[in-house]
Amino acid sequence: MRVGVIGFGNMGSAMAEGISRKIGKENVIVFDRDPERLRVARDSGFPVASDTSFLVRESDLLLLAVKPKDVRGVLETVREEIGNRIILSVAAGVSRGFLMEHSGTNRVVRLMPNINAFVGRAVIAVAWGEGVSEEERRRVEDILSGCGTLYPLPEELFDAFTALAGSGPAFVLSFIEALALAGLREGLPYGEALKIAVETVLGTAELLKASGLPPVEWMVRVASPGGTTVEGIKVLEERGFRGAVMECVAKTSEKARGLKV
């Protein structure tokens, strides 16, 4: 199977890298209207197409990774060549209804991945189109498994997922940066503090995933009575850390709802 990727920005390139882990870069064809992005794709080992019509004709599956405002124009440009191909879209706020209307097919799949697709660890919301069979779903799932883990969701939950998982890496990165700066403040070299912060977050996530226990269970185990950890947690609670994170996600979700086309 050959996958055509229209748009090679941050998300398009991340998804292309993930998909290539399953089918090889030679089977992922890229188009972007920016010559510099095409050069980056070519230098990364991907075949590139001179235009979208050629890309569609040479592909079995299409991944639409352009800005939401550009989706309609791209779909209308390639509409006559789509045929029986399945369209995957990662454009934020663009509904399956909109995709079907402007592509002329109900063989559409809406995705909401995050940037962790670069390393095959994305979490990806998926809403399937009615025209995609069970067998085709399994094939698409297999291809996308090179990007990360799929979570089937109704479209009305995509805004919440976008805020939690789509934007989530930026929030986690902000926390890691804060930990690293805290280490720097306490006398550690910044590079060393950053490595320690990254490994701490990775290890904690693996611990939580492996145990299946809620975070509070491990917090209690780490925080000895009258010890150092509980003193730090007290500061986080006084500063409204959890409330700030919840408000952060809520505001992000609200913004996502305003992006619908």
C-alpha positions as CSV (number, residue, x, y, z in Angstrom):
1,M,0.0,0.0,0.0
2,R,1.2,3.5,-0.8
3,V,0.2,6.5,1.3
4,G,0.1,10.0,-0.1
5,V,0.7,12.8,2.4
6,I,-0.6,16.2,1.5
7,G,1.1,18.8,3.8
8,F,4.6,18.2,5.3
9,G,4.5,20.6,8.2
10,N,5.0,19.5,11.8
11,M,2.1,17.1,12.0
12,G,2.3,15.9,8.4
13,S,6.0,15.1,8.8
14,A,5.5,13.4,12.2
15,M,2.7,11.2,10.7
16,A,4.8,10.4,7.6
17,E,7.7,9.3,9.8
18,G,5.3,7.1,11.9
19,I,3.6,5.5,8.9
20,S,7.0,4.8,7.2
21,R,7.9,2.6,10.1
22,K,5.2,0.2,8.9
23,I,5.4,0.4,5.1
24,G,8.8,2.0,4.4
25,K,9.6,5.5,3.3
26,E,9.5,4.4,-0.4
27,N,5.8,3.9,0.0
28,V,5.0,7.3,1.5
29,I,4.7,10.0,-1.1
30,V,4.7,13.6,-0.1
31,F,3.4,16.9,-1.5
32,D,3.6,20.4,0.0
33,R,3.2,23.6,-1.8
34,D,6.2,25.0,0.0
35,P,9.3,24.1,-2.0
36,E,11.4,24.2,1.3
37,R,9.1,21.6,2.9
38,L,9.4,19.4,-0.2
39,R,13.2,19.7,0.1
40,V,13.0,18.6,3.7
41,A,10.8,15.6,2.7
42,R,13.2,14.6,0.0
43,D,16.2,15.0,2.2
44,S,14.4,12.8,4.8
45,G,14.1,10.0,2.2
46,F,10.5,10.4,1.1
47,P,9.5,10.4,-2.6
48,V,7.9,13.8,-3.5
49,A,5.1,14.6,-6.0
50,S,5.1,17.6,-8.2
51,D,1.3,18.3,-7.6
52,T,-1.6,16.9,-5.7
53,S,-3.2,15.2,-8.7
54,F,-0.2,13.1,-9.4
55,L,0.1,12.2,-5.7
56,V,-3.5,11.0,-5.5
57,R,-3.1,8.9,-8.6
58,E,0.0,7.3,-7.2
59,S,-1.5,6.6,-3.8
60,D,-3.9,4.0,-2.3
61,L,-4.6,6.0,0.9
62,L,-4.5,9.8,1.4
63,L,-3.4,11.7,4.5
64,L,-4.6,15.3,4.6
65,A,-2.3,17.3,6.9
66,V,-2.9,20.9,5.8
67,K,-4.2,23.9,7.7
68,P,-8.0,23.8,8.4
69,K,-8.5,26.8,6.1
70,D,-6.9,25.0,3.2
71,V,-8.8,21.7,3.4
72,R,-11.7,22.8,1.2
73,G,-9.5,24.0,-1.6
74,V,-7.3,20.8,-1.5
75,L,-10.3,18.5,-1.6
76,E,-12.0,20.3,-4.4
77,T,-8.7,20.2,-6.4
78,V,-8.4,16.4,-6.1
79,R,-12.1,15.5,-5.9
80,E,-12.2,14.0,-9.4
81,E,-9.2,11.8,-8.8
82,I,-10.1,10.4,-5.3
83,G,-12.2,7.5,-6.6
84,N,-12.4,4.7,-4.0
85,R,-9.5,5.9,-1.9
86,I,-9.8,6.5,1.8
87,I,-9.1,9.9,3.1
88,L,-7.5,10.4,6.5
89,S,-7.6,14.0,7.9
90,V,-5.6,15.4,10.8
91,A,-6.9,19.0,10.3
92,A,-8.1,20.3,13.6
93,G,-11.8,21.3,13.8
94,V,-12.7,19.9,10.3
95,S,-15.6,17.5,10.7
96,R,-16.3,14.3,8.8
97,G,-19.3,16.0,7.4
98,F,-17.2,18.8,5.9
99,L,-14.7,16.3,4.5
100,M,-17.5,14.2,2.9
101,E,-19.2,17.2,1.4
102,H,-16.1,18.5,-0.3
103,S,-14.4,15.3,-1.2
104,G,-17.6,13.6,-2.6
105,T,-17.0,10.4,-0.7
106,N,-18.0,8.9,2.7
107,R,-14.7,7.0,2.9
108,V,-13.2,9.5,5.3
109,V,-11.5,9.1,8.7
110,R,-10.9,11.9,11.0
111,L,-7.8,11.7,13.2
112,M,-6.4,13.9,16.0
113,P,-2.8,12.8,16.7
114,N,-0.1,14.6,18.7
115,I,3.4,15.4,17.9
116,N,4.7,12.3,19.6
117,A,4.1,10.5,16.3
118,F,7.7,11.5,15.5
119,V,8.8,8.7,17.9
120,G,5.9,6.3,17.4
121,R,4.3,7.3,20.8
122,A,1.4,9.5,19.7
123,V,-2.1,9.1,21.1
124,I,-4.5,9.4,18.2
125,A,-8.3,10.0,18.4
126,V,-10.1,8.4,15.4
127,A,-13.6,8.7,14.1
128,W,-14.4,6.3,11.2
129,G,-16.4,7.2,8.2
130,E,-19.4,5.0,7.3
131,G,-17.9,4.0,4.0
132,V,-14.8,2.3,5.5
133,S,-15.2,-1.5,6.0
134,E,-14.1,-3.4,9.0
135,E,-11.3,-5.0,7.0
136,E,-10.1,-1.6,5.8
137,R,-10.2,-0.3,9.4
138,R,-7.9,-3.0,10.5
139,R,-5.5,-2.2,7.6
140,V,-5.5,1.5,8.4
141,E,-5.1,0.8,12.2
142,D,-2.0,-1.4,11.3
143,I,-0.5,1.4,9.3
144,L,-1.2,4.0,11.9
145,S,0.2,1.8,14.7
146,G,3.6,3.1,13.5
147,C,2.6,6.5,14.8
148,G,1.1,5.5,18.2
149,T,-2.0,4.2,19.8
150,L,-5.5,4.8,18.5
151,Y,-8.5,5.8,20.6
152,P,-11.9,5.5,18.8
153,L,-14.0,8.5,19.9
154,P,-17.3,10.2,18.9
155,E,-16.6,13.4,17.2
156,E,-18.2,15.5,19.9
157,L,-15.3,14.5,22.2
158,F,-12.6,15.5,19.7
159,D,-12.3,19.0,21.2
160,A,-11.7,17.6,24.7
161,F,-9.2,15.1,23.2
162,T,-7.4,17.9,21.3
163,A,-7.0,19.9,24.6
164,L,-5.8,16.9,26.6
165,A,-3.7,15.0,24.1
166,G,-3.1,17.2,21.1
167,S,-1.9,20.2,23.1
168,G,-0.8,18.0,26.1
169,P,2.8,17.5,24.9
170,A,3.3,21.3,25.2
171,F,2.0,21.3,28.7
172,V,4.2,18.4,29.7
173,L,7.2,20.1,28.1
174,S,6.4,23.2,30.1
175,F,6.5,21.2,33.3
176,I,9.7,19.5,32.3
177,E,11.3,22.8,31.5
178,A,10.2,24.1,34.9
179,L,11.8,21.0,36.6
180,A,15.0,21.6,34.7
181,L,15.1,25.3,35.7
182,A,14.4,24.3,39.3
183,G,17.4,22.0,39.2
184,L,19.5,24.8,37.7
185,R,18.4,27.1,40.5
186,E,19.5,24.5,43.0
187,G,23.0,24.3,41.5
188,L,22.8,21.5,38.8
189,P,24.1,22.3,35.3
190,Y,21.1,22.9,33.1
191,G,21.9,20.1,30.7
192,E,22.2,17.6,33.5
193,A,19.0,18.9,35.2
194,L,17.1,18.6,32.0
195,K,18.2,14.9,31.5
196,I,17.2,14.1,35.1
197,A,13.8,15.8,34.6
198,V,13.1,13.9,31.3
199,E,14.1,10.6,32.8
200,T,12.0,11.3,35.9
201,V,8.9,12.0,33.8
202,L,9.5,9.0,31.6
203,G,10.0,6.6,34.5
204,T,7.0,7.9,36.4
205,A,4.8,7.5,33.3
206,E,6.0,3.9,32.8
207,L,5.4,3.2,36.5
208,L,1.8,4.5,36.3
209,K,1.1,2.6,33.1
210,A,2.6,-0.7,34.3
211,S,0.8,-0.6,37.7
212,G,-2.6,0.6,36.5
213,L,-3.0,2.4,39.8
214,P,-4.3,6.0,40.0
215,P,-1.6,8.7,40.5
216,V,-2.7,9.5,44.0
217,E,-1.7,6.0,45.1
218,W,1.9,6.5,44.1
219,M,1.9,10.1,45.4
220,V,1.1,8.7,48.9
221,R,3.9,6.1,48.6
222,V,6.5,8.7,47.6
223,A,5.5,11.2,50.2
224,S,6.7,10.0,53.6
225,P,4.9,11.5,56.6
226,G,6.6,14.9,57.5
227,G,9.1,14.3,54.7
228,T,10.5,16.4,51.8
229,T,8.1,15.4,49.1
230,V,4.9,16.4,51.0
231,E,6.5,19.8,51.6
232,G,6.8,20.3,47.9
233,I,3.3,19.0,47.2
234,K,2.0,21.5,49.8
235,V,3.5,24.3,47.7
236,L,1.9,23.0,44.5
237,E,-1.5,22.8,46.3
238,E,-1.2,26.3,47.7
239,R,-0.4,27.7,44.2
240,G,-3.4,25.8,42.7
241,F,-1.3,23.6,40.5
242,R,-4.0,21.0,39.7
243,G,-6.7,23.7,39.2
244,A,-4.4,25.6,36.9
245,V,-3.8,22.5,34.8
246,M,-7.6,21.8,34.6
247,E,-8.3,25.4,33.6
248,C,-5.5,25.2,31.0
249,V,-7.2,22.2,29.4
250,A,-10.6,23.8,29.6
251,K,-9.5,26.9,27.9
252,T,-7.7,24.9,25.2
253,S,-10.8,22.9,24.6
254,E,-12.9,26.1,24.3
255,K,-10.5,27.4,21.7
256,A,-10.7,24.1,19.8
257,R,-14.5,24.4,19.6
258,G,-14.0,27.8,18.0
259,L,-11.9,26.3,15.2
260,K,-14.7,24.3,13.6
261,V,-15.3,24.6,9.9
